[in-house]
């Protein structure tokens, strides 16, 4: 499944919580250095990440993003669970009797 930009930035910020190098983050994100650069640049420009002593660190804005993303994931899982239940309630085939 393709990961969204939001999901990738959340992974990046999670990695930066403990102070990580660009290479550490690239490994955690399972992306090329070129792709990671794009997300790093966006995160720095948005004020969610900064560099300190050669390590990338998460800012308070980045912490707020992660907290909100965590809440979103809880709602998303519940939504998908309920959607599955609804789909299970639907008939799988149309019978002639049901159509009449």
ZIVENPE-V74125 format. One line per field, one symbol per residue. psi: psi as a letter, one per 40 degrees, with the letter a starting at -180 (. if undefined). burial: I if it has 16 or more other ideal C-beta (glycine too) atoms within 10 Angstrom, else O. Layout:
BEGIN
psi->???
burial->???
END
This chain:
BEGIN
psi->hhiidddddddddddedehiidddddddefiidddddddddddddeeeiihhfeihiiiddddddddddddddddddddddddddddddiidihidddd.
burial->OOOOOOOIIIIIIIIIOOOIOOOOIIOOIOIOOOOIOOIIOOIOOOOIIOOOOOOIIIIOOIOOIIOOIOOOOOOOOOOOOOOOOOOOOOOOOOOOOOOO
END
